C-alpha cells in the first residue's frame, strides 16, 4: 500500500509536495468501494 506523508501544517495552511502528488498520480490506485450485504443477501448502501 502506498501512502503520501502529510508535510508541514501551519495554522490553517497545509503545504503539499506537488512532485510527490504527480508521482503518485502516475501509479494510480486500485481501491474500490466495498460491497456490503445484509443477512438476506440484499445490497446495503454505506
PDB file of N, H, CA, C and O in Angstrom:
ATOM      1  N   UNK A   1       0.843  -1.170   0.000  1.00  0.00           N
ATOM      2  CA  UNK A   1       0.000   0.000   0.000  1.00  0.00           C
ATOM      3  C   UNK A   1       0.892   1.238   0.000  1.00  0.00           C
ATOM      4  O   UNK A   1       1.841   1.331   0.779  1.00  0.00           O
ATOM      5  N   UNK A   2       0.587   2.161  -0.858  1.00  0.00           N
ATOM      6  H   UNK A   2      -0.184   2.085  -1.490  1.00  0.00           H
ATOM      7  CA  UNK A   2       1.364   3.392  -0.955  1.00  0.00           C
ATOM      8  C   UNK A   2       0.683   4.502  -0.169  1.00  0.00           C
ATOM      9  O   UNK A   2      -0.544   4.603  -0.150  1.00  0.00           O
ATOM     10  N   UNK A   3       1.478   5.319   0.468  1.00  0.00           N
ATOM     11  H   UNK A   3       2.474   5.237   0.452  1.00  0.00           H
ATOM     12  CA  UNK A   3       0.964   6.455   1.236  1.00  0.00           C
ATOM     13  C   UNK A   3       1.792   7.688   0.927  1.00  0.00           C
ATOM     14  O   UNK A   3       2.962   7.589   0.557  1.00  0.00           O
ATOM     15  N   UNK A   4       1.187   8.828   1.078  1.00  0.00           N
ATOM     16  H   UNK A   4       0.236   8.908   1.379  1.00  0.00           H
ATOM     17  CA  UNK A   4       1.911  10.092   0.964  1.00  0.00           C
ATOM     18  C   UNK A   4       1.875  10.729   2.336  1.00  0.00           C
ATOM     19  O   UNK A   4       0.800  10.975   2.882  1.00  0.00           O
ATOM     20  N   UNK A   5       3.036  10.998   2.896  1.00  0.00           N
ATOM     21  H   UNK A   5       3.910  10.799   2.452  1.00  0.00           H
ATOM     22  CA  UNK A   5       3.096  11.614   4.213  1.00  0.00           C
ATOM     23  C   UNK A   5       2.586  13.048   4.148  1.00  0.00           C
ATOM     24  O   UNK A   5       2.846  13.775   3.189  1.00  0.00           O
ATOM     25  N   UNK A   6       1.860  13.437   5.183  1.00  0.00           N
ATOM     26  H   UNK A   6       1.649  12.847   5.962  1.00  0.00           H
ATOM     27  CA  UNK A   6       1.438  14.821   5.284  1.00  0.00           C
ATOM     28  C   UNK A   6       2.656  15.631   5.688  1.00  0.00           C
ATOM     29  O   UNK A   6       3.370  15.272   6.624  1.00  0.00           O
ATOM     30  N   UNK A   7       2.885  16.701   4.993  1.00  0.00           N
ATOM     31  H   UNK A   7       2.305  16.993   4.232  1.00  0.00           H
ATOM     32  CA  UNK A   7       4.059  17.509   5.257  1.00  0.00           C
ATOM     33  C   UNK A   7       3.814  18.459   6.421  1.00  0.00           C
ATOM     34  O   UNK A   7       3.298  18.046   7.459  1.00  0.00           O
ATOM     35  N   UNK A   8       4.167  19.686   6.265  1.00  0.00           N
ATOM     36  H   UNK A   8       4.587  20.022   5.421  1.00  0.00           H
ATOM     37  CA  UNK A   8       4.057  20.658   7.347  1.00  0.00           C
ATOM     38  C   UNK A   8       2.655  21.253   7.436  1.00  0.00           C
ATOM     39  O   UNK A   8       2.030  21.556   6.420  1.00  0.00           O
ATOM     40  N   UNK A   9       2.180  21.413   8.644  1.00  0.00           N
ATOM     41  H   UNK A   9       2.687  21.167   9.470  1.00  0.00           H
ATOM     42  CA  UNK A   9       0.886  22.049   8.868  1.00  0.00           C
ATOM     43  C   UNK A   9       1.126  23.279   9.727  1.00  0.00           C
ATOM     44  O   UNK A   9       1.639  23.181  10.842  1.00  0.00           O
ATOM     45  N   UNK A  10       0.754  24.426   9.204  1.00  0.00           N
ATOM     46  H   UNK A  10       0.337  24.506   8.299  1.00  0.00           H
ATOM     47  CA  UNK A  10       0.909  25.666   9.950  1.00  0.00           C
ATOM     48  C   UNK A  10      -0.428  26.379   9.982  1.00  0.00           C
ATOM     49  O   UNK A  10      -0.933  26.822   8.950  1.00  0.00           O
ATOM     50  N   UNK A  11      -0.990  26.487  11.158  1.00  0.00           N
ATOM     51  H   UNK A  11      -0.580  26.128  11.996  1.00  0.00           H
ATOM     52  CA  UNK A  11      -2.291  27.127  11.347  1.00  0.00           C
ATOM     53  C   UNK A  11      -3.313  26.482  10.406  1.00  0.00           C
ATOM     54  O   UNK A  11      -3.582  25.286  10.515  1.00  0.00           O
ATOM     55  N   UNK A  12      -3.880  27.262   9.490  1.00  0.00           N
ATOM     56  H   UNK A  12      -3.661  28.234   9.402  1.00  0.00           H
ATOM     57  CA  UNK A  12      -4.884  26.735   8.559  1.00  0.00           C
ATOM     58  C   UNK A  12      -4.279  26.436   7.196  1.00  0.00           C
ATOM     59  O   UNK A  12      -5.000  26.333   6.204  1.00  0.00           O
ATOM     60  N   UNK A  13      -2.992  26.301   7.144  1.00  0.00           N
ATOM     61  H   UNK A  13      -2.406  26.385   7.950  1.00  0.00           H
ATOM     62  CA  UNK A  13      -2.314  26.124   5.858  1.00  0.00           C
ATOM     63  C   UNK A  13      -1.605  24.778   5.808  1.00  0.00           C
ATOM     64  O   UNK A  13      -0.958  24.378   6.776  1.00  0.00           O
ATOM     65  N   UNK A  14      -1.722  24.090   4.701  1.00  0.00           N
ATOM     66  H   UNK A  14      -2.247  24.415   3.915  1.00  0.00           H
ATOM     67  CA  UNK A  14      -1.052  22.812   4.503  1.00  0.00           C
ATOM     68  C   UNK A  14      -0.169  22.928   3.272  1.00  0.00           C
ATOM     69  O   UNK A  14      -0.619  23.377   2.218  1.00  0.00           O
ATOM     70  N   UNK A  15       1.074  22.527   3.405  1.00  0.00           N
ATOM     71  H   UNK A  15       1.440  22.162   4.262  1.00  0.00           H
ATOM     72  CA  UNK A  15       1.982  22.541   2.261  1.00  0.00           C
ATOM     73  C   UNK A  15       1.955  21.168   1.606  1.00  0.00           C
ATOM     74  O   UNK A  15       2.056  20.144   2.281  1.00  0.00           O
ATOM     75  N   UNK A  16       1.819  21.157   0.281  1.00  0.00           N
ATOM     76  H   UNK A  16       1.737  21.989  -0.268  1.00  0.00           H
ATOM     77  CA  UNK A  16       1.737  19.905  -0.473  1.00  0.00           C
ATOM     78  C   UNK A  16       2.910  19.822  -1.427  1.00  0.00           C
ATOM     79  O   UNK A  16       3.207  20.773  -2.150  1.00  0.00           O
ATOM     80  N   UNK A  17       3.571  18.683  -1.424  1.00  0.00           N
ATOM     81  H   UNK A  17       3.329  17.910  -0.837  1.00  0.00           H
ATOM     82  CA  UNK A  17       4.693  18.449  -2.329  1.00  0.00           C
ATOM     83  C   UNK A  17       4.106  18.008  -3.671  1.00  0.00           C
ATOM     84  O   UNK A  17       3.748  16.842  -3.838  1.00  0.00           O
ATOM     85  N   UNK A  18       4.006  18.923  -4.613  1.00  0.00           N
ATOM     86  H   UNK A  18       4.296  19.870  -4.477  1.00  0.00           H
ATOM     87  CA  UNK A  18       3.363  18.640  -5.896  1.00  0.00           C
ATOM     88  C   UNK A  18       4.083  17.554  -6.678  1.00  0.00           C
ATOM     89  O   UNK A  18       3.440  16.798  -7.407  1.00  0.00           O
ATOM     90  N   UNK A  19       5.390  17.457  -6.547  1.00  0.00           N
ATOM     91  H   UNK A  19       5.912  18.071  -5.954  1.00  0.00           H
ATOM     92  CA  UNK A  19       6.146  16.412  -7.247  1.00  0.00           C
ATOM     93  C   UNK A  19       5.693  15.038  -6.757  1.00  0.00           C
ATOM     94  O   UNK A  19       5.473  14.132  -7.561  1.00  0.00           O
ATOM     95  N   UNK A  20       5.555  14.884  -5.438  1.00  0.00           N
ATOM     96  H   UNK A  20       5.734  15.620  -4.786  1.00  0.00           H
ATOM     97  CA  UNK A  20       5.093  13.600  -4.873  1.00  0.00           C
ATOM     98  C   UNK A  20       3.672  13.285  -5.337  1.00  0.00           C
ATOM     99  O   UNK A  20       3.359  12.133  -5.640  1.00  0.00           O
ATOM    100  N   UNK A  21       2.821  14.292  -5.394  1.00  0.00           N
ATOM    101  H   UNK A  21       3.075  15.227  -5.148  1.00  0.00           H
ATOM    102  CA  UNK A  21       1.442  14.080  -5.838  1.00  0.00           C
ATOM    103  C   UNK A  21       1.422  13.613  -7.292  1.00  0.00           C
ATOM    104  O   UNK A  21       0.686  12.689  -7.640  1.00  0.00           O
ATOM    105  N   UNK A  22       2.220  14.243  -8.131  1.00  0.00           N
ATOM    106  H   UNK A  22       2.818  14.993  -7.849  1.00  0.00           H
ATOM    107  CA  UNK A  22       2.274  13.853  -9.549  1.00  0.00           C
ATOM    108  C   UNK A  22       2.828  12.433  -9.710  1.00  0.00           C
ATOM    109  O   UNK A  22       2.351  11.676 -10.555  1.00  0.00           O
ATOM    110  N   UNK A  23       3.833  12.070  -8.904  1.00  0.00           N
ATOM    111  H   UNK A  23       4.220  12.685  -8.217  1.00  0.00           H
ATOM    112  CA  UNK A  23       4.379  10.707  -8.956  1.00  0.00           C
ATOM    113  C   UNK A  23       3.315   9.694  -8.545  1.00  0.00           C
ATOM    114  O   UNK A  23       3.167   8.651  -9.181  1.00  0.00           O
ATOM    115  N   UNK A  24       2.581  10.001  -7.490  1.00  0.00           N
ATOM    116  H   UNK A  24       2.702  10.848  -6.973  1.00  0.00           H
ATOM    117  CA  UNK A  24       1.530   9.099  -7.019  1.00  0.00           C
ATOM    118  C   UNK A  24       0.407   8.980  -8.051  1.00  0.00           C
ATOM    119  O   UNK A  24      -0.188   7.912  -8.199  1.00  0.00           O
ATOM    120  N   UNK A  25       0.118  10.066  -8.760  1.00  0.00           N
ATOM    121  H   UNK A  25       0.601  10.933  -8.640  1.00  0.00           H
ATOM    122  CA  UNK A  25      -0.942  10.045  -9.775  1.00  0.00           C
ATOM    123  C   UNK A  25      -0.581   9.132 -10.938  1.00  0.00           C
ATOM    124  O   UNK A  25      -1.469   8.556 -11.568  1.00  0.00           O
ATOM    125  N   UNK A  26       0.705   8.991 -11.231  1.00  0.00           N
ATOM    126  H   UNK A  26       1.426   9.458 -10.720  1.00  0.00           H
ATOM    127  CA  UNK A  26       1.136   8.104 -12.312  1.00  0.00           C
ATOM    128  C   UNK A  26       0.860   6.645 -11.966  1.00  0.00           C
ATOM    129  O   UNK A  26       0.535   5.842 -12.840  1.00  0.00           O
ATOM    130  N   UNK A  27       0.991   6.313 -10.693  1.00  0.00           N
ATOM    131  H   UNK A  27       1.254   6.966  -9.983  1.00  0.00           H
ATOM    132  CA  UNK A  27       0.778   4.941 -10.241  1.00  0.00           C
ATOM    133  C   UNK A  27      -0.708   4.626 -10.170  1.00  0.00           C
ATOM    134  O   UNK A  27      -1.127   3.512 -10.485  1.00  0.00           O
ATOM    135  N   UNK A  28      -1.505   5.606  -9.757  1.00  0.00           N
ATOM    136  H   UNK A  28      -1.164   6.510  -9.501  1.00  0.00           H
ATOM    137  CA  UNK A  28      -2.942   5.388  -9.628  1.00  0.00           C
ATOM    138  C   UNK A  28      -3.269   4.628  -8.357  1.00  0.00           C
ATOM    139  O   UNK A  28      -2.459   4.574  -7.432  1.00  0.00           O
ATOM    140  N   UNK A  29      -4.454   4.043  -8.312  1.00  0.00           N
ATOM    141  H   UNK A  29      -5.112   4.087  -9.064  1.00  0.00           H
ATOM    142  CA  UNK A  29      -4.871   3.282  -7.137  1.00  0.00           C
ATOM    143  C   UNK A  29      -5.759   2.131  -7.582  1.00  0.00           C
ATOM    144  O   UNK A  29      -6.245   2.107  -8.712  1.00  0.00           O
ATOM    145  N   UNK A  30      -5.964   1.185  -6.688  1.00  0.00           N
ATOM    146  H   UNK A  30      -5.569   1.205  -5.769  1.00  0.00           H
ATOM    147  CA  UNK A  30      -6.837   0.058  -7.023  1.00  0.00           C
ATOM    148  C   UNK A  30      -7.952  -0.095  -5.992  1.00  0.00           C
ATOM    149  O   UNK A  30      -8.540  -1.169  -5.863  1.00  0.00           O
ATOM    150  N   UNK A  31      -8.241   0.982  -5.256  1.00  0.00           N
ATOM    151  H   UNK A  31      -7.763   1.855  -5.361  1.00  0.00           H
ATOM    152  CA  UNK A  31      -9.282   0.935  -4.242  1.00  0.00           C
ATOM    153  C   UNK A  31     -10.651   0.924  -4.891  1.00  0.00           C
ATOM    154  O   UNK A  31     -10.909   1.644  -5.856  1.00  0.00           O
ATOM    155  N   UNK A  32     -11.518   0.099  -4.346  1.00  0.00           N
ATOM    156  H   UNK A  32     -11.309  -0.485  -3.562  1.00  0.00           H
ATOM    157  CA  UNK A  32     -12.893   0.033  -4.834  1.00  0.00           C
ATOM    158  C   UNK A  32     -13.827   0.113  -3.632  1.00  0.00           C
ATOM    159  O   UNK A  32     -13.469  -0.298  -2.529  1.00  0.00           O
ATOM    160  N   UNK A  33     -15.013   0.641  -3.852  1.00  0.00           N
ATOM    161  H   UNK A  33     -15.304   0.975  -4.749  1.00  0.00           H
ATOM    162  CA  UNK A  33     -15.998   0.684  -2.778  1.00  0.00           C
ATOM    163  C   UNK A  33     -16.305  -0.725  -2.307  1.00  0.00           C
ATOM    164  O   UNK A  33     -16.433  -1.634  -3.127  1.00  0.00           O
ATOM    165  N   UNK A  34     -16.426  -0.925  -0.999  1.00  0.00           N
ATOM    166  H   UNK A  34     -16.323  -0.186  -0.333  1.00  0.00           H
ATOM    167  CA  UNK A  34     -16.801  -2.247  -0.512  1.00  0.00           C
ATOM    168  C   UNK A  34     -18.250  -2.559  -0.881  1.00  0.00           C
ATOM    169  O   UNK A  34     -19.090  -1.662  -0.952  1.00  0.00           O
ATOM    170  N   UNK A  35     -18.524  -3.806  -1.108  1.00  0.00           N
ATOM    171  H   UNK A  35     -17.842  -4.535  -1.051  1.00  0.00           H
ATOM    172  CA  UNK A  35     -19.902  -4.229  -1.382  1.00  0.00           C
ATOM    173  C   UNK A  35     -20.430  -4.849  -0.103  1.00  0.00           C
ATOM    174  O   UNK A  35     -20.006  -5.934   0.296  1.00  0.00           O
ATOM    175  N   UNK A  36     -21.351  -4.157   0.531  1.00  0.00           N
ATOM    176  H   UNK A  36     -21.695  -3.276   0.207  1.00  0.00           H
ATOM    177  CA  UNK A  36     -21.905  -4.629   1.791  1.00  0.00           C
ATOM    178  C   UNK A  36     -23.256  -5.257   1.536  1.00  0.00           C
ATOM    179  O   UNK A  36     -24.090  -4.717   0.810  1.00  0.00           O
ATOM    180  N   UNK A  37     -23.451  -6.401   2.144  1.00  0.00           N
ATOM    181  H   UNK A  37     -22.773  -6.840   2.734  1.00  0.00           H
ATOM    182  CA  UNK A  37     -24.731  -7.094   2.008  1.00  0.00           C
ATOM    183  C   UNK A  37     -25.331  -7.351   3.386  1.00  0.00           C
ATOM    184  O   UNK A  37     -24.627  -7.565   4.372  1.00  0.00           O
ATOM    185  N   UNK A  38     -26.629  -7.321   3.409  1.00  0.00           N
ATOM    186  H   UNK A  38     -27.201  -7.147   2.608  1.00  0.00           H
ATOM    187  CA  UNK A  38     -27.350  -7.645   4.644  1.00  0.00           C
ATOM    188  C   UNK A  38     -27.415  -9.168   4.785  1.00  0.00           C
ATOM    189  O   UNK A  38     -27.004  -9.904   3.888  1.00  0.00           O
ATOM    190  N   UNK A  39     -27.935  -9.626   5.923  1.00  0.00           N
ATOM    191  H   UNK A  39     -28.269  -9.028   6.652  1.00  0.00           H
ATOM    192  CA  UNK A  39     -28.026 -11.071   6.173  1.00  0.00           C
ATOM    193  C   UNK A  39     -28.819 -11.800   5.097  1.00  0.00           C
ATOM    194  O   UNK A  39     -28.550 -12.967   4.811  1.00  0.00           O
ATOM    195  N   UNK A  40     -29.805 -11.113   4.494  1.00  0.00           N
ATOM    196  H   UNK A  40     -30.023 -10.165   4.727  1.00  0.00           H
ATOM    197  CA  UNK A  40     -30.623 -11.769   3.476  1.00  0.00           C
ATOM    198  C   UNK A  40     -30.011 -11.678   2.069  1.00  0.00           C
ATOM    199  O   UNK A  40     -30.617 -12.133   1.099  1.00  0.00           O
ATOM    200  N   UNK A  41     -28.806 -11.088   1.961  1.00  0.00           N
ATOM    201  H   UNK A  41     -28.314 -10.718   2.749  1.00  0.00           H
ATOM    202  CA  UNK A  41     -28.111 -11.033   0.683  1.00  0.00           C
ATOM    203  C   UNK A  41     -28.354  -9.780  -0.121  1.00  0.00           C
ATOM    204  O   UNK A  41     -27.707  -9.578  -1.149  1.00  0.00           O
ATOM    205  N   UNK A  42     -29.277  -8.922   0.317  1.00  0.00           N
ATOM    206  H   UNK A  42     -29.803  -9.086   1.151  1.00  0.00           H
ATOM    207  CA  UNK A  42     -29.536  -7.688  -0.419  1.00  0.00           C
ATOM    208  C   UNK A  42     -28.410  -6.698  -0.191  1.00  0.00           C
ATOM    209  O   UNK A  42     -27.735  -6.733   0.838  1.00  0.00           O
ATOM    210  N   UNK A  43     -28.210  -5.799  -1.177  1.00  0.00           N
ATOM    211  H   UNK A  43     -28.759  -5.771  -2.013  1.00  0.00           H
ATOM    212  CA  UNK A  43     -27.153  -4.801  -1.067  1.00  0.00           C
ATOM    213  C   UNK A  43     -27.489  -3.753  -0.016  1.00  0.00           C
ATOM    214  O   UNK A  43     -28.647  -3.369   0.150  1.00  0.00           O
ATOM    215  N   UNK A  44     -26.474  -3.303   0.681  1.00  0.00           N
ATOM    216  H   UNK A  44     -25.534  -3.615   0.546  1.00  0.00           H
ATOM    217  CA  UNK A  44     -26.649  -2.245   1.682  1.00  0.00           C
ATOM    218  C   UNK A  44     -25.779  -1.055   1.271  1.00  0.00           C
ATOM    219  O   UNK A  44     -24.594  -1.225   0.981  1.00  0.00           O
ATOM    220  N   UNK A  45     -26.348   0.120   1.247  1.00  0.00           N
ATOM    221  H   UNK A  45     -27.310   0.258   1.483  1.00  0.00           H
ATOM    222  CA  UNK A  45     -25.601   1.341   0.961  1.00  0.00           C
ATOM    223  C   UNK A  45     -24.805   1.738   2.175  1.00  0.00           C
ATOM    224  O   UNK A  45     -25.193   1.432   3.302  1.00  0.00           O
ATOM    225  N   UNK A  46     -23.708   2.410   1.964  1.00  0.00           N
ATOM    226  H   UNK A  46     -23.393   2.658   1.048  1.00  0.00           H
ATOM    227  CA  UNK A  46     -22.964   2.934   3.096  1.00  0.00           C
ATOM    228  C   UNK A  46     -22.995   4.395   2.987  1.00  0.00           C
ATOM    229  O   UNK A  46     -22.430   5.088   3.833  1.00  0.00           O
TER     230      UNK A  46
END
